[in-house]
Amino acid sequence: MIRRFGEPLVTGQKYRIRPGAYAVLRLGGDVLLTYQEDPEPEFQLPGGGIDAGESPIRALHREVYEETGWSISAPRRLGAFRRFVYMPEYDRWAEKVCQIYEARPVRRLGPPREPGHSAVWTSLGQAARLVGNPGDRHFLQQILRAG
């Protein structure tokens, strides 16, 4: 069973499953987050939805590049969680099934390509406090505790 984080289910609401891949990107003692301005300002682990026919690893590479401008290597799966949310940018209620990876940031190829996103480097401890998603926070805190 996959651990659930976030808002409680809305009674009677139908949710569509939305698989996604997200990355903890460490370089030294710092972590690369994405800051998303809309629909609400929020710091997040870089990543996003897995498109039909796309592997989680391919989606991870694509999404990290789109949201941060960085290329990555050596992704290693840490675990998964799910959360039930309304996604205003898609006008959709979704059960997000989030696969979390740790990967190495290799090179900044340019600015984020996705509008409204900024790449932000911060300490691991600060990242665990900044992220708005409790599932993201859980995985950052696990890494912080492991040292």
C-alpha positions as CSV (number, residue, x, y, z in Angstrom):
1,M,0.0,0.0,0.0
2,I,1.3,3.5,-0.9
3,R,1.3,6.0,1.9
4,R,-1.1,8.9,1.4
5,F,-0.4,12.6,2.3
6,G,-2.4,15.8,2.0
7,E,-6.1,16.8,1.9
8,P,-8.8,14.3,2.8
9,L,-11.0,12.8,0.1
10,V,-14.0,14.9,-1.0
11,T,-17.0,12.7,-0.5
12,G,-18.7,11.8,-3.8
13,Q,-15.9,13.3,-5.9
14,K,-14.5,11.2,-8.7
15,Y,-10.7,11.3,-9.0
16,R,-8.6,10.4,-12.1
17,I,-5.3,8.7,-11.5
18,R,-2.3,10.9,-12.5
19,P,1.0,9.1,-12.2
20,G,4.1,11.4,-11.8
21,A,7.8,11.3,-11.2
22,Y,9.7,13.7,-9.0
23,A,13.3,14.2,-8.0
24,V,15.4,15.1,-5.0
25,L,18.5,16.7,-6.7
26,R,21.4,17.2,-4.3
27,L,24.7,18.8,-5.0
28,G,26.9,19.0,-2.0
29,G,24.7,20.0,0.9
30,D,22.2,21.8,-1.3
31,V,19.0,20.7,-3.0
32,L,17.4,22.0,-6.3
33,L,13.8,22.9,-6.0
34,T,11.4,24.4,-8.4
35,Y,9.3,27.4,-7.4
36,Q,5.9,27.4,-9.2
37,E,4.1,30.8,-9.3
38,D,0.6,29.6,-10.4
39,P,-2.0,28.5,-9.5
40,E,-0.6,29.2,-6.1
41,P,3.0,30.1,-5.2
42,E,4.8,27.0,-4.0
43,F,8.2,25.3,-3.7
44,Q,8.2,21.7,-5.0
45,L,10.5,18.9,-5.9
46,P,11.0,19.1,-9.6
47,G,8.9,16.7,-11.7
48,G,5.5,16.1,-12.9
49,G,3.1,13.9,-14.8
50,I,4.0,10.9,-16.8
51,D,2.5,11.1,-20.2
52,A,0.8,8.1,-21.9
53,G,3.4,5.7,-23.2
54,E,6.2,7.4,-21.4
55,S,8.4,5.7,-18.8
56,P,8.8,7.2,-15.3
57,I,12.5,7.8,-15.9
58,R,11.9,9.5,-19.3
59,A,9.2,11.7,-17.6
60,L,11.6,12.5,-14.8
61,H,14.3,13.7,-17.2
62,R,11.8,15.8,-19.2
63,E,10.1,17.3,-16.3
64,V,13.3,18.2,-14.4
65,Y,14.6,19.9,-17.5
66,E,11.3,21.8,-18.2
67,E,11.0,23.0,-14.6
68,T,14.7,23.7,-13.7
69,G,16.7,23.8,-16.9
70,W,19.0,21.1,-15.6
71,S,20.0,17.7,-16.9
72,I,20.2,14.8,-14.5
73,S,21.8,11.4,-14.2
74,A,21.7,8.2,-12.1
75,P,18.1,8.3,-10.9
76,R,17.4,5.9,-8.1
77,R,13.9,5.3,-6.8
78,L,13.3,6.2,-3.2
79,G,9.6,5.4,-2.9
80,A,6.2,6.7,-3.7
81,F,3.2,8.4,-2.2
82,R,-0.3,9.5,-3.3
83,R,-2.4,12.5,-2.6
84,F,-5.9,13.6,-3.7
85,V,-6.0,17.1,-5.1
86,Y,-7.9,19.5,-7.4
87,M,-5.6,20.5,-10.2
88,P,-7.0,24.0,-11.3
89,E,-4.6,24.2,-14.3
90,Y,-6.3,21.1,-15.8
91,D,-9.8,21.6,-14.1
92,R,-9.4,18.1,-12.8
93,W,-9.7,16.2,-9.5
94,A,-6.8,13.8,-9.4
95,E,-5.3,11.0,-7.4
96,K,-1.6,11.8,-7.9
97,V,0.6,8.7,-7.6
98,C,4.0,10.3,-7.1
99,Q,7.2,8.3,-7.6
100,I,10.2,9.9,-5.9
101,Y,13.7,9.5,-7.1
102,E,17.1,10.8,-6.0
103,A,19.2,11.9,-9.0
104,R,22.4,13.8,-9.6
105,P,22.1,17.2,-11.3
106,V,24.7,17.2,-14.1
107,R,24.5,20.5,-15.9
108,R,22.4,23.6,-16.2
109,L,21.3,23.7,-19.9
110,G,19.5,27.0,-19.6
111,P,16.6,28.6,-17.7
112,P,13.4,26.6,-16.9
113,R,11.3,26.1,-20.1
114,E,8.0,25.8,-18.2
115,P,6.4,29.3,-17.7
116,G,6.0,30.4,-14.1
117,H,8.8,28.1,-12.8
118,S,12.1,29.1,-11.3
119,A,15.1,26.9,-10.2
120,V,16.1,27.5,-6.6
121,W,19.1,26.1,-4.8
122,T,18.7,25.8,-1.0
123,S,20.1,23.7,1.9
124,L,18.5,20.3,2.5
125,G,17.1,21.5,5.8
126,Q,15.6,24.6,4.3
127,A,14.2,22.6,1.4
128,A,12.3,20.4,3.9
129,R,10.8,23.5,5.4
130,L,10.0,25.2,2.2
131,V,8.2,22.6,0.1
132,G,4.4,23.0,0.2
133,N,3.6,19.3,-0.4
134,P,3.7,17.0,2.7
135,G,4.8,14.0,0.6
136,D,7.8,16.0,-0.8
137,R,8.6,17.1,2.8
138,H,8.5,13.5,4.0
139,F,11.1,12.3,1.5
140,L,13.4,15.3,2.1
141,Q,13.2,14.7,5.9
142,Q,14.1,11.0,5.4
143,I,17.2,12.1,3.5
144,L,18.0,14.7,6.2
145,R,17.7,12.1,9.0
146,A,19.8,9.6,7.1
147,G,22.6,12.2,7.0
